[in-house]
Amino acid sequence: MNELMLDIDCSHIFLSRSREEMTIEGLHAVVDQYVGTQVKHLMLNPNSMRTCYASKVWEAFWESPNAKEEKNEIQRRFLDHIYLLHERGIDPYQVMFKRCREKGIHPWLSVRTNDAHYTDIPDHWALSTFWRENPQFRRIPGSTRGYHDPQLDFAHPEVREHLMKLLDEMLERYDVDGISLDWMREPLAFRPGHEIAGGKLLTQFMAEFRDKANRAGQKRGCKILVGARVPARPEHARGLGLDGVAWAKEGLVDLLAPSPRWATADFDIPMELWRELIGPEALSRVTLAGGTEVLLGAWAFPSAKRSSCDAAAVRGQATGILHRGADRVLMFNYFDRLTPHYSDEDYSQMIRQAGDLRTLLDKPRRHIVTYCDTTPPGVPIAYMLPVEMVGTDPAQFRLYIGPKPTTGGKATLLVGLLSETSVQHHRIQIEARCNSDPCGVGQAASDAMEFIKDQKLPSGAQFMLGFDVPLEHLQDGYNLFELLYVGGPSSRAVWVELRIDP
């Protein structure tokens, strides 16, 4: 199956295009670039706290009294472009969804259920009147800390009704195959300590929306699918009140997408555990999609030092997701024209390769030690990195690589190191093992200079060591890599990845 799902946020299309492209033809071009690729499901997000179209039940962005005062060039462009489309009588989503149908692409709405952008700037134009005038409905009323404390608390019926009004309008307004509720924007939806009780309310909410979608579909003469994006680990999802397993088993969703939130791509989403918990009966009617992310992080270093996924990293994410039992890959916020993160050529490869193992396994791919970035309050985020490379105990890392190479090629373990003192990297000696088999002492990685030249050495590493991993040492699925300090100056491992080149 090569049905890739692509979820695009409410701002990118309008930010990345010129004023001259704010036309029906310009919006058609957004869709047309995916014709002939693996993107068979285009998911467009029309909202955060406000909408990008002239809603009758929520406020549009340009209707904010502070919108006209915006001086930031980027945000000004966004506001000007969506208002220009409105002045021209163009609903961009109706135009793009109709074009999807003409081009054989499934149109979806992706609805941000509890967006918190700019809640740390109380007078920002993106914030809704509902949010401003109802501080009693926030997760922690009276808190002066942004970003998450002021999010809306879905334990309040008024909050749930506010979102349902928007969903009702979308069911009536847009001809789509499905509506996906993005609970990852944001997953903290209840007062701390009340997530499990709140989850029962959200399950009722999802059941109510399922019923409304069914009735709207009957009226239209087609089924309207219901989707949900939830945290990557089922126990974390349930602990946050976002019980995707229950929603799937109770028939409340047709699509379930376990995903990271934002801080990093997650190379270890347990799709097989989701399948086991949901069970074969429910899985016969539910599509399970694994979510990807753009940023790469191995630990909570400053965001300025984060790396971004290139095509090889996306291929690594997608390989693991599909090999572990997902029906599809959902690429979240992978935008065209995003050259600061990846090249246009990388993007072209992603949308043509990431949806099918047959177009993944014969290409270079990266499998990277990252972490799960979303947990319930009180559950610490587990980092495998950084690790001090001293003493006699090995540092151990598990990497899920999907199918091991069977027709030749090369595998290289790359380790990024940071030293507290200025040292020559050739003096640091580290041995590596793969599934208990030796891979020798690390050498300066052949591509480290390329990283340094592009100023992309990951996680703030000062240099990288490379280890040739014999292909016969690898196995399908998880592989255990061990790093053992042998001698030389002390250092800290801050990055670990396996590169496979067929």
Buried (B, 14 or more C-beta within 10 A) or exposed (E): BBBBBBBBBBBBBBBBBEEEBBBBEBBBEBBBBBEEBBBBBBBBBBBBBBBBBBBEEBBBBBBBEEBEEBEEEEBBBBBBBBBBBBEEEBBBBBBBBBBBBEBEBBBBBBBBBBBBBBBBEEEBBBBBBBBEEBEEBBBBEEEEEBBBBBBBBBBBEEBBEBBBBBBBBBBEBBEBBBBBBBBBBBBBBBBEEBBBEBBEBBBEBBBBBBEBBEEBBEEEEEBBBBBBBBBBBBBBBBBBBBBBBBBBBBEBBBBBBBBBBBBBBBBBBBBEBBBBBBEEEBBEEBBBBBBBBBBBBBBEBEEEEBBBBBBBBBBBBBBBBBBBBBBBBBBBBBBBEBEEBBEEEBBBBBBBBBBBBEBBBEBBBBBBBBBBBBBBBEBEEEBBBBBEBEEEEBBEBEBBBBBBBEEEEBBBBBBBBBBEEEBEBEEBBBBBBBEEEBBEBBBEBEEBEEBBEEEEBBBBBBBBBBBBBEBEBBEEBEBBBBBBBEEBBBBBBBBBBBBBEE
